[in-house]
């Protein structure tokens, strides 16, 4: 089978794999006592990290490819929507995430 990867492509792939394996090893040294600790990081995540995680789960790779294409072809309405979602995520991180931490909730449904 003929590969279309160049030597540079394989090198980048190898560097990525080494970084991924190394960071996995470093972060896995923390003792996890329960599945609740695993899913909530024992409520030790900083608010900035939580807000970035919320933003990342609400926007997909299709968003990063589709919104600029749509904006270029039509108008900038979707681009404004996604910039405003960043403000929404910061609001959630400031006001809702502390409530999640206070009552040890994992999901929005537990908070409600």
FENLIN-V155581 format. One record per pair of residues at least 12 apart in sequence whose C-alpha atoms are under 7 Angstrom apart, sorted by the first residue. I is the first residue (numbers start at 1). J is the second residue. If there is no record, write none. Layout:
# FENLIN-V155581
i->I j->J
i->I j->J
This chain:
# FENLIN-V155581
i->40 j->106
i->43 j->101
i->47 j->93
i->50 j->93
i->51 j->89
i->51 j->90
i->51 j->93
i->54 j->89
i->55 j->86
i->55 j->89
i->67 j->79
